[in-house]
Structure formats: C-alpha cells, structure tokens
C-alpha cells in the first residue's frame, strides 16, 4: 500500500507541527558507516519554541547515543494512534544487536531525509530532522537535545497554515514502562479562555506575539 504524500514544512510552522508538547517517538540514526538504527522512546518533548529544539533521554550504552556521538544527527519520527503501526513501534524497541536495521525487522519503510543522513520513517506522519545541540549524562541515561533543521508531514494532516488536523494525526502518548504495552490517544482539543484581566495577561500575550513576529 503506497504511503500518503509527504510535504516539507517551512520553519515558521515547525513549532505548530510538534504538538502537543510530548510524544511517543521513534528515533532514527546512522553510524559512521551509514548503518541505520531505529529505537522507540516513550517521551520526546519540545523544549524550545524558537528555534524549535527537541529532547529525549536514552541509554548511555545503546546504539542511538553511539551513533549520535559519531554523526551528530538524528530524526524524530512521530507515529499515529494506529494498532498496526504501534505494533511495529514495539518491535523497533526490542534489544537487537548493534548493526541490525530495526526498520527492516519491523517492516517499516525508510525514507531519505532532506538535510540529514538518518532516514525518516514513511509510515509515521510527522518527521523532524535534527542536529545535536548538546548531550548530558546522568543516572545511566543521556539527555539529547536537537535543533530542528527540517520538518515534514503527510499533506492531508495539516491545514494551509501548518496547524495539525487532529483527527488525521492522532498523536500518541506511551503510558510508561509499568504499563508495558499501553498507548494513549491524545486527540480532543478544547480552546480555554483567560478569565483574568490583569497586566500579566497582556504581558504574556505580547511575549507570544513577539516570539513569532518575524516567522
């Protein structure tokens, strides 16, 4: 079955595309020899709006950090709430030996990225190509922060202004290790007013407007 049309998004829409702020994700990397690795993560979060920067934590001995230290690049691929796709995401999370291509094991389709060496995953509707900003080791984990240099999405999953069509994207959260195999659909959206008229409200509004005025 062919994959939907995938379109690149301009930088001014990247922050809109990574919503809500945290996701289950599949991170793709390559080693210095170009061998592909993919690993699933319970949480990948946006930590900076402008420029858009994403973060996740990983094992200090795994293939992901090994490859990132060699190349300084990774791709964040965000799956949707689809049973068949999430079953493949779980396969990607198995402890395969170094050098094994997890995408092939899971039956996922690699798609050449636009600016970085690691591939995107065509089966996932959203992709964020990243270059590493910094890493930090603690408690046998490594936090990785990446600067987004390109982003793409299924064409029918966003509107003309780059905002997500929630019924198409169906963003996924993972319930965490104690739940083993449980994922949550984050789809309902509610506009919430600000029933407060103090100066803080106006200041917060100006701050947001200033953040994006030149985008």
Secondary structure, DSSP 8 states (H G I E B T S, - for coil): -----EEEE-GGGHHHHS-SSEEEEEEEEE-TT--EEEEEEEEEEEEETTTTEEEEEEESSSHHHHHHHHH-EEEEEE-BS-HHHHHHHHHHTS---TT--HHHHHT--EE--SSSSS-EETTSSEEEEEEEEEEEEETTEEEEEEEEEEEEEEGGGB-TTS-B-HHHH-EEEE--GGGSS-EEEE-----------SHHHHHHHHHHHHHHTT-
